[in-house]
């Protein structure tokens, strides 16, 4: 059976629609803004001396999806779908938290954005895996940005990494 997935096969239809409504299109690439964010994060030191580590997977995600405000199109599967703002500056003051998660996962973790309603922090690691951190714990959203956005925007139950 053939299903029409508009002009994109990269994302499921509702995710593609939400991304396009937010201003994303295939080939979107704002490396200048991504580099500004990278410098801002690298230059920030918390009062306790914690620093961000910036790496290519994060910069690439920011270049393609940075500054998008994405609202899910339609109901969620298991959860209410998220409304997202993809800006790493939401995690500027979370260097210690992200560092702790990175040590627990044996990788580096960088901020990606937030779920606007819950203030859940979204993050990405050096391999491109995507996570959410909130008051209930840390959550694995997918092996890459595409899967992470699909999890969030379709209301798929994420995998819990830690207890609250």
Secondary structure, DSSP 8 states (H G I E B T S, - for coil): -----TT-SSS-HHHHHHHHHTT--TT---HHHHHHHHHHHHH-B-TT--B----HHHHHHHHHHTT-EEE-SS--SSS---EEE--GGGGTT-HHHHHHHHHHHTS-EEEEEEETTTTEEEEEETT--EEEEETTEEEEEESSHHHHHHHHHHT---EE-S--
